[in-house]
Amino acid sequence: MAMTKEQVIESFATVNENGEVTDFDFDSFDNLVKELVEARKNMRADAKEAKKAKKAEENEVKSEEGKKYYDSLSTGAEFKYVASDGTVVTARKITTKSNSGLSAACEVVAGLEVKKSAKRYPKFYQVIIPATAA
């Protein structure tokens, strides 16, 4: 069972027979607080790393499926992907000189304001696979 704040504080206090606090072990109390803050910091870091690893694993699976779908499209075919800000973008598949296969080479058709070039190279895990293609 977890201790309440009052129970923790009482454990560092010296109380006389009248129930009055006569002394308090501030050094031990401060040390406990320091250790708890460090433990919280480590737990948050571990949770962040676990979340990051889970996201990477999910993206790896999505990347495989997204690449299969993208590769099945012919040049000029339209598809959708999710931009990093969450915007759904409609794009047209293009061919590039590189053909490295590391990203979905495309040209923006709709859903994104184009400033200089309409060409984009989203990661395969960003590609939206329609239910009809599954």
C-alpha positions as CSV (number, residue, x, y, z in Angstrom):
1,M,0.0,0.0,0.0
2,A,1.3,3.5,-0.9
3,M,2.1,5.9,1.9
4,T,0.3,9.2,2.0
5,K,2.2,12.5,2.0
6,E,1.4,12.9,5.7
7,Q,2.7,9.4,6.6
8,V,6.0,10.2,4.7
9,I,6.4,13.5,6.5
10,E,5.6,11.9,9.9
11,S,8.3,9.2,9.3
12,F,11.0,12.0,9.4
13,A,9.6,13.7,12.4
14,T,10.4,13.2,16.1
15,V,7.3,13.5,18.1
16,N,7.1,13.9,22.0
17,E,4.5,12.3,24.2
18,N,2.1,15.2,23.7
19,G,2.1,14.7,19.9
20,E,4.2,17.8,19.2
21,V,7.0,17.7,16.6
22,T,10.3,18.3,18.4
23,D,12.7,17.6,15.6
24,F,12.6,16.9,11.8
25,D,15.3,15.1,9.8
26,F,15.6,17.5,6.9
27,D,18.8,15.9,5.5
28,S,17.1,12.5,5.1
29,F,13.9,14.1,3.8
30,D,15.8,16.2,1.2
31,N,17.7,13.1,0.1
32,L,14.5,11.2,-0.4
33,V,13.0,14.0,-2.4
34,K,16.1,14.1,-4.5
35,E,16.0,10.3,-5.1
36,L,12.3,10.5,-6.0
37,V,12.9,13.3,-8.5
38,E,15.7,11.3,-10.1
39,A,13.5,8.2,-10.3
40,R,10.7,10.2,-11.9
41,K,13.2,11.6,-14.5
42,N,14.4,8.1,-15.3
43,M,10.9,6.7,-15.5
44,R,9.9,9.4,-17.9
45,A,12.9,8.9,-20.1
46,D,12.3,5.1,-20.2
47,A,8.6,5.7,-21.1
48,K,9.7,8.1,-23.9
49,E,12.1,5.6,-25.3
50,A,9.6,2.8,-25.2
51,K,7.0,5.0,-27.0
52,K,9.6,6.0,-29.6
53,A,10.6,2.3,-30.2
54,K,6.9,1.3,-30.5
55,K,6.3,4.1,-33.0
56,A,9.4,3.1,-35.0
57,E,8.2,-0.5,-35.1
58,E,4.7,0.6,-36.2
59,N,6.2,2.8,-38.9
60,E,8.4,-0.1,-40.2
61,V,5.3,-2.3,-40.7
62,K,3.4,0.6,-42.3
63,S,6.4,1.3,-44.5
64,E,6.4,-2.2,-46.0
65,E,2.7,-2.0,-46.7
66,G,3.0,1.6,-48.1
67,K,5.9,0.6,-50.4
68,K,4.0,-2.4,-51.8
69,Y,1.0,-0.1,-52.5
70,Y,3.1,2.7,-54.0
71,D,5.1,0.2,-56.2
72,S,1.8,-1.2,-57.5
73,L,0.7,2.2,-58.8
74,S,1.6,3.2,-62.3
75,T,3.4,6.5,-63.0
76,G,0.8,9.3,-63.0
77,A,-1.6,7.5,-60.7
78,E,-2.9,9.5,-57.8
79,F,-2.6,8.5,-54.1
80,K,-2.9,10.1,-50.7
81,Y,-0.5,10.5,-47.9
82,V,-0.4,12.2,-44.5
83,A,2.0,15.1,-44.2
84,S,4.0,15.6,-41.0
85,D,1.5,18.1,-39.7
86,G,-1.4,15.6,-40.2
87,T,-2.7,17.1,-43.4
88,V,-4.0,14.6,-46.0
89,V,-2.3,15.3,-49.3
90,T,-3.4,14.1,-52.7
91,A,-0.4,13.4,-55.0
92,R,0.6,12.0,-58.3
93,K,3.3,9.3,-58.6
94,I,6.3,10.5,-60.6
95,T,9.6,8.8,-61.6
96,T,12.9,10.2,-60.6
97,K,16.5,9.7,-61.8
98,S,17.4,8.3,-58.4
99,N,14.9,5.5,-58.0
100,S,16.5,4.6,-54.7
101,G,13.1,3.4,-53.4
102,L,13.5,5.1,-50.0
103,S,10.5,7.3,-50.4
104,A,7.3,7.8,-52.4
105,A,8.3,10.3,-55.1
106,C,5.3,12.4,-56.0
107,E,3.9,15.7,-57.1
108,V,1.3,17.5,-55.0
109,V,-2.1,17.7,-56.6
110,A,-4.2,19.0,-53.7
111,G,-4.2,19.5,-49.9
112,L,-0.9,21.3,-49.6
113,E,0.1,24.9,-50.4
114,V,3.0,24.7,-52.9
115,K,5.6,27.4,-52.8
116,K,8.5,26.5,-55.0
117,S,8.2,22.9,-56.2
118,A,5.3,20.5,-56.0
119,K,7.6,17.5,-55.8
120,R,7.5,15.7,-52.5
121,Y,9.2,12.6,-51.1
122,P,7.1,11.3,-48.2
123,K,8.2,8.2,-46.3
124,F,6.2,5.0,-47.2
125,Y,4.6,4.9,-43.7
126,Q,2.9,8.2,-44.5
127,V,1.1,6.7,-47.6
128,I,-2.6,6.0,-47.1
129,I,-3.6,2.7,-48.4
130,P,-7.2,2.7,-49.6
131,A,-9.5,-0.1,-48.3
132,T,-10.1,-1.2,-51.9
133,A,-6.3,-1.9,-52.3
134,A,-6.1,-4.0,-49.2
